[in-house]
């Protein structure tokens, strides 16, 4: 457990990777179980991820999160194509709507990384 009692503790390489990047893909699920994936810019505080956005409260991802606070986030890139060297991290978590519904916190509950 980390300082916020999250079940996920990021390794040094995972932490550096999340701090060094700012763009990921966020997956949410609709009330009829249809997936929705969108790119989002994020901030990372060493424990949790945060994202906002223009017109966040009007977005489909926001409406999905209101009904189901479970999300997945992937941050990845391709270091080289020859040899093939992908790297990244998938974070599954729950969300918390913050600051008057204009910012969302992702509390990680599971992570998988590769190539880091």
N, C-alpha and C positions, 0 to 999 in steps of 0.2 A: 504494500500500500504506500501511497505517496502522501504528501502533506495535506491534501484535500480528501483523503480517505477513498480515492478512486482505486479500483482494483488493478488499473494499468500503471506500470512504471516503465517509462521509456528509457532505452539504453542511451549511452552517450552519443552513439552514431545516429540513432533515430531522432534524438533531441536536436542535434546539429542540423540534420536534414530538414526537419520541420521548421526550424528557425531560419534556415537559408532559403526556403521556398515560400511562396505566398499564394500559389494557385493550386486548387484541388478540384475534384469532382465530387459533388454531394448527391447522394441517392436518398430519396424519400419514397414513401408508399402512399398511394391514394386510399380512400375509404373502400374502394372496390378492388384493392390489392394490385393496382397497376403501378409499376416502378416509374420513377421520374428522376433523371440524372441531369444536373446542371453544373457548369463551372462556377466556382465561387472563390473570391479572394478571402484569405483568412489571416488571423493573427494567432500566435501560439505563445502561451505563458510558461511553458515547461511542463504543464499538467493538462490543461484543457485547450480546446480550439474555440475561436470566436469568429463569427462573420456577421455582416450586416448587409447593406446594399440599398441602392436607390429603390424606392417604392417597395421595400421588403414586405410590408403588411399587405400589399396587393398581389404578391407573388404566389404562384402555385406551390412552391416549396413551403412557404409560410402556412398556407391553408392546410397542406398535408401535415405539417408539424403540429398544428393545433389539434388535429384528430389522432395523430400517432407520433409520439415523440422519439421513436426509434429511427436512427439514420446510419448511413455508412458514408465514409469519406475516404477517397483515394488521392494521395499525393504521389506522383511518380514522374519519372523522366527516363530518357534513353541516353546513357553515357556514350555508347558507341554502337554502330551497326555492324562493324567488322573488327573485332568479334562482337557478337550480339551481347550487350551488357545493359539490361534494364535494371532499374532500381526503384524502390518506392515503399510505401507503407499504406496499408488499409486499416482504418480505424472504424470500429462499430461502437455506437454509443447512444446515449439518450440526450435530448436537448432540453434546454431551459431558456425561456424567453426573458430577456433582460431589458432594462432601461426603457420602460414605456413601449415595449414591443418593437424596438428598432434595432435590436442586437440579439443574436442567438449564441448561446454557449453549447458546445458539444462536450459532454462528459464521457470520456472513453471508458468502455467496459471490456473491449477486446481489441487486440491489434495483431497484425501480421506484417512483417517487413521482409524485403528481399533485396539483395545486392548492396546493402549498406555496410 
